[in-house]
Amino acid sequence: MDYQDILVNLKKKIYHPVYFLMGEESYFIDQITDYISKNVLTDAEKSFNQHVLYGKDTDVNTIITHARRFPMMANHQVVVVKEAQNIKKIEELEPYIKAPLTSTILVVNYKYKTIDKRKSFAKQLAKSCVLFESKKIYENKLPAWINSYLAAHNYSIAPQAAAMLAEYLGTDLGKVSNELNKLIITLPEGTKIAPDHIEKNIGISKDYNIFELQNALSERNVLKSNQIINYFAANPSSNPITRTIASLYYYFMKILTLHFLTDKSPNAVASTLQVAPFFVRSYMDAAKVYNPKKLVAIMEILREYDMKSKGFGNVSTSAGDLQKEMIYKILH
């Protein structure tokens, strides 16, 4: 079952005896666990029938003992096991998984890793309970996720604003959702969120950000590029050189890929480069400015400054000055 299927069933009060939630992305695991913890039992029922165990402080036998208890004055009891990745020999849960107590809802949080799917324990989990793998979202999918999250709360967002958030917040969905919730609390329902809203409420500059730097470079706008990189140099904590280099590398790599596409229709370009259709025109324009030879040279520049930022071939130049040098070489 995927995340949405699990939540739909929970909201319909379709419960399963065991939920084994694993994977690198903790956000979905936390959302499922929180929903079960908050909604299966009433506040009065929780006192006797809801238990939280922690992997560092428990073992398989303790979990099974709790899970085999019958609820008191309720239809269900809920047992949540957090940090289950720290439990030794968790596969010894298998006998309980084969024959769980149907009045118990056992929720196992196995975060930041997965169990070996080749072993019998994993096969039994897949057969007998809800086995959910929470995977990290790819960076190119993040703007769409932001759109979906806001739409569920009756908000929308401009493509530029979604790109700004995706670029600066990264793929930690817990962090992203926290920032989106700030916007939801602050702005009237139904608002279309624009870069101005992002700047005012989250603190990401709408004029001096990596997205605007890419646009300036794509036009070979020397003045604007220098203004932005000077801003980065003056604010290194919020604009680290490593992030600048990584973002520019993927940006210019997409432009290089575009040069060699046989089908350069907007839909084909958007699909191949994995960008929103809204941004295709800017990539097409950038490809006219930078030929493949120059793009290969830019890749070498970015690699050079990646090494320098890590101390190789650089003793005393600051990260801010390195960024300025790098942008100069890209533009000239």
C-alpha positions, 0 to 999 in steps of 0.5 A: 500500500502507498501512503495515500492508500493507507491514510484513506483506509485509516480515515474510513476506520479500516484498520490492520493489526500491524503497520511496519513503516520503514525507509529513508523519508521520515515524514510519511512514517511520522504522518501515518503514525501520528494519524493512528495515535491521534484518531484510533482511540478517544482521549479517555481510551488512550490512558489504558490502551495506547502505549509508546515504546522506544527501540533503544529501551525495549526488545522484541519480547516486550513488544510482543507482551504489549501487543498480546494484551487485550484492550480495556473498555475499548475496541482496540489498543494501539502500540507504537514502537519508535526507533525500531531500527535500534532493536536487535533481532527485530526479525524475532517478531515474525511469530507474532506477525504470523498470528497478530491479535486483531484488537491490537494495532501495532505500529513499528517505525523503522526509520532511515533504513529498510529490512532485507526484503530477501529474508523470510521476515520481510516476506511475512510482513508483506504477506500479513501486514501493512508493509510501507517503504517511505522513499526519499522524494527526488529533487525534481519531484519536489515542486509538484509535491509542494503544489499537492500539499498546498492544494490539499489546504486550498492554496496554490503556488506560482512555479517560481515560488515552488522552485525557490522553496525546492531549491533552498529547503531541499528534499527533507519533507518535514522541513518543507512542510513546516515552512509551508505551514507557516504560509498557510497560517499567515496567508488567507485561504485560497491565496496563490503564493508568490515569490513575495510571500516566500521572501516575507514569510520564510526569508528567502530573497525573491531577487537574490537566490540560486534560481535568479542566478541561473536566470541571470547566467542564462542571459549572460547578464553580468551585472545581475549575476554579480549582484546576486553572487555578491549577495551570496558572499555577504550571506554565506550561511544561507547561500553556501558555496557547495549548494551553489555549485551543485545547483549550477552543475545540474542546471548546466548539465540540463542545458548540455543535454538539451543540445543533443535532444533529437526532439526539442518540442516543449513536452519532450524537453520537459520530460527529458530534463525533468522540469516543469513545462513553465521553465522549458523556454528559459532552458531553450534560451540558455542553450542559445547562449551556451554552446556545448564546448562552453558548457563542458568548460563550465563543468570543469570550472564547477569541478575546480571550485568544488575542490577549492571549496574543500581546501584542495589547491586553496589555502586562504581564499574565502568561500565568498571570493571563490564564488565570485571567481567562479561566476567570473570564469563562467561568464567570460 
